[in-house]
């Protein structure tokens, strides 16, 4: 009796095993536009994480009188550089700059010599002033450097979007998984709750809460998260409903696995396709939401660098084209990159294309 | 001999540069029944559908002359005239082949008005006529029914009526009976046969079922991996198969390799007394808001399954046999008594929100399961080591990682998936593979290994071979027999296929709409069926199953 006729052919050399995740990554990489978008977006994000090294009004390193200072971390008082006052040094001060021109003294400045909050008091024109050698993209109506504010604003937007997406995915997956797995009454109650919750007027709540509390990023994050998980939970619920009655889940139950083990090990990994596919689109939606709220003045506290606040300034100063145009460009670029990534991800995870 | 209706020369089909059908030639005379036979992946469906260029991604070469016109050279516009008019198709799954949003009559009428140019009133009469011709009961009423309101057999009849609406000269039937129950299967074939004779059309039957071919076809083509390996009149091919592949297909009938055996005196592994399973179903209409109806899927089932024996449960779809399997696995709430090794499942263990007590875990270890579909029974995101080793995580958590891996390798060797010896690195790479890299038969072996690794006493086999090709089916059955001998396992075998019952089962239980109509030893039930339902089941495959025990 030959049991082994459809032989497992262990003699032939095996190509490396390919998990479904790796296959999807391969397909993603083959999608040129999406893959390069990911690289570019990652690069921009990493650069913006080091925004203090790129746009700052303090030098990274300074040598004065034979002594090495790191003003980036600890700003010495003016007296350290031959000034008269005990106040923190202002490196835009012509007096301080002259001090560093003396032989033996030097300062290594970042490429953009303005922090997002620093005001250029020495600009040749009234604010908002157009692009110049010192302010590459001009200044806003309070004399702050637009390039620096864009850099910090981009970082804030992306970080905020990441946090909002993470919280939303966590809540959405949890709610969807519980509804889908247990079904029946749990599902019914959950669905009705989502319907009621989803019909709350989000914008009014934001306006009311921003009047009640000190506006801030944390408050925004909490409020937007409260409403941001519902769309996703529906998809996860549907996936769980479908997957929980498949044979491998039944086999796992017959094996004696606990509910938690079945959900985590068997159903969840097979239900993540909509979650992953939506990640970039959720990110771009979060960035847009923050921008819109800031534009309306309901978002981050005044003074915080944000794309929405810059847009509002552009609207108020229509003749200062450099504000609105550059902010617009940054927003479009960010959202485009995210959309391209989302498209590629959707193609990579498409079950119809997943065969090879 | 008159010129053939269809003349296919050097037909080849390629997908993305990969040729799957290699230069096949055949002819089909008017009024002839030709069968195209092969295992899954042999290219039988692809070659038939590419005749009508129904596969948009396929690159088709060669020629296919239908009454002198080359189907492969026609323009898309001319081809539309041929499709559904001169050549019609019936597909395997009638539920997906009918549009769920239109009534059956609507869909048949569309062909009549489009292709035959009938007026709406004329079409209406013709629809009823066509449905009546296919033996549909109450054709006037059924014409207004939506596909989901019809049973499987009725849907298939509607499909046939639709295909016949344009009075085609050639009917391509792609596995027309695979989705149907055994008794319906014969009815459908008889229907196709009489209609074919009456209308004088040619029929191209695509199937993997050789016994269907023997009953039905005049001539047969055997395809192996896209090569036409044999063709000829049915009698000749079946009596004197020339090609080894044909002989292998013909010889792959499951065989019974053991005689009647006395029941052992040991206490039963599985015992059912007055077992009943009921589902809650929504009531139609407003009443459904307040009250839920009950549907008894299984009632009054009694049996004892001794160690080392197989109990076959036979029945058509909807007879409650899968419900019985789930109840035996402790996955459904049931009434009556159901004991594994003398211990009852009890009420607490059911439903997804059950308590996972140590007692239940111990009990679960005794009963494992192998499902029908090897594609949905393995989680696609886990590798083989995780799938097979999972049971050990639950039931023997004290094992270290290398110990567990050793047990996984042992289980895989036992089911014949791994060679006895091999370089360690090579074996480990096997363990890292994912289900999608294995064939159907290999996956079924993996599913068996997953069940065996926790050393159960009872294996529930839910249609273990019906998704597999005949040659692979035989191997899996042999494996199951060997495992039963070596481990003294008991099997609860759920199937609609009497061949499989004959090959494996010692005792048989026949279910009809939830109730046991006949039960006894396999020899007794299959050779001398008493109940009319059992008789009809055996009848349905009687010419196919020469029940001669060794």
Interface residues (C-beta under 8 A of the other chain):
Chain A: X1 X3 X4 X5 X6 X8 X10 X14 X16 X17 X18 X19 X20 X21 X181 X182 X183 X244 X246 X247 X248 X250 X251 X252 X253 X254 X255 X256 X257 X258 X259 X261 X265 X266 X269 X270
Chain B: X326 X329 X330 X331 X352 X353 X356 X360 X361 X364 X365 X367 X368 X369 X371 X372 X373 X376 X377 X378 X379 X380 X381 X382 X383 X390 X391 X394 X395 X416 X417 X418 X419 X422 X426 X427 X429 X430 X432 X433 X434 X436 X437 X439 X441 X442 X447 X450 X451 X454 X460 X471 X472 X475 X478 X479 X482
